[in-house]
Amino acid sequence: MGSSRRTALAAQGAAVAAALALTGCGGQGFDDTEDDDAEGLTSSDDALTILYGASGEAETQAIEAALAAWSEESGIDATAVAATNMDQELSQGFAAGSPPDLFYLAPEKLAGYAANGSLEAYGDLLANKDDFYPSLVQNFTLDDQFYCAPKDSSTLALVINTDLWAEAGLTDADVPTTWEQLDAAAAALTTDDTAGLAFGAEYQRVGAFMAGAGGRLVSEDGTTAIADSPENLEALEYVKGHLEDGTFAYAADLGAGWGGEAFGKGLAAMTVEGNWITGGLAADFPDVNYRVVELPAGPAGPGTLQFTNCWGMAADSPNQEAALDLVEYLTSADQQLAFSEAFGPMPSALSAAERWETDNPDLAAFLAGADYATGVPTAAGSAEVVSDMNAQLESLATGDPAAILGSVQANLEAVVG
C-alpha cells in the first residue's frame, strides 16, 4: 500500500507541476475579458463543473438534486461529475488547464495543491465561515489562510453488538466510559469465535487511542512532529497488550476487510468505526442489532479522530463568484441535513448540530466526538508517512511500539515544518 500511495502522490505532484507550466502562473491564467470582483474572485457567465467522489447512488442523486436546485435559483448551470479516481482525474484537470471549478479535497492533499498555486483560498470570504466546527476549519487552514469550506464531518465511536452484549451478561451499567471499563467489557465478550473488540490495523483507527492518551502525530498548529511522545507510547502499548491477550484484534486477522465487516459477521462484538458504518450494516448486515457510544476516555480524557473533505476551488476557475455562492448553498444547515439524510455524513455546520442530533438520536455519539476530535496530519508528504506507519502497525502485536514511533517521528520531521 505504501508504494502505491507514493506513486500516486508523485504522479499528482508531476501533474500539478505540469499544470503550472501550462497556465504560466499556476493560478491566474484567465483571459482579459474576465473581470475580477473586489475580493479578487473571477466572474463570468461560464457554467460550473463539480468533481466529487461518490460513495454510492444515494450520494450521486443528492449531489445532482442540490445542484439542480441551486441552478434554478441562481440561473447558472452546474454539472456534477462522479470521479472514479479522484486524485488522477483532478491532477489531469489541472495539467490540462481545465480543472473542475469545485471538487472534493482531502486535508492531506491541501498542502500540495496550495503550494503549487492550484487552489483559491476563499474560506474567509464565506458568509457562513463562522458556522463551521473550529477543528474542521483547522484541517483546511494553511499558513493562516482558510482555504476551503469543510463539506461534512465523520468521527470514530464505539459500536456494540447488543445481542452479544446481552449474551455475555452485560448491561447498560457496563457500557465502557474508560479504558479500564473497556478492558473488562472486551474480556467478557471474547470467546473462541469472537474477539471483544476489532478495528483496522492503521493509524486511522489505532490513532483514536493515541488521542485518548493525549497524543497526536503533529502539533495542533501543524508545525512540529510529536509522534515520539510518552502519550503515544502509552497508547500503542495499551493496544499491543490487548492484541497479545486476544481481547482486541485487527479486522484483517479475523478474515475481514474492515472493522464493520468483522462486526457484521459476528467476528467481533465491538468495533471502532466511523458513522459510515451505519450504511454498511444496513446494506450488508441488516439483522445485526447495535448501539453507538462515545469512545471510552483514555488517561488524558475523551479522544477520537475526525475525517473530512472540503469543497476545493480551482484558482483557474473563470467563475469563482458563482462557485463561492454554490459552496455557501451546499454547506448551509438545511442542505447539509438533506445530505445527511440521503447518504449519511454528519454536518460540518454548528447550526445544524442540534437538528441532526434530534433526527439521529441513536448516532449522537458520533457528533459528540466532534467537540474533541483530532484531525489527521495535513502537511505535504504526511500521507506517505502515515502509510508507512500503517505498515508497521500491522505487526504491532509482535513489534516494538517505541521503535515504530521513533520511525514515524523521523519521517514526519522530514515533511513537517
Disulfide bonds with the S-S distance in Angstrom:
Cys148-Cys310 2.07
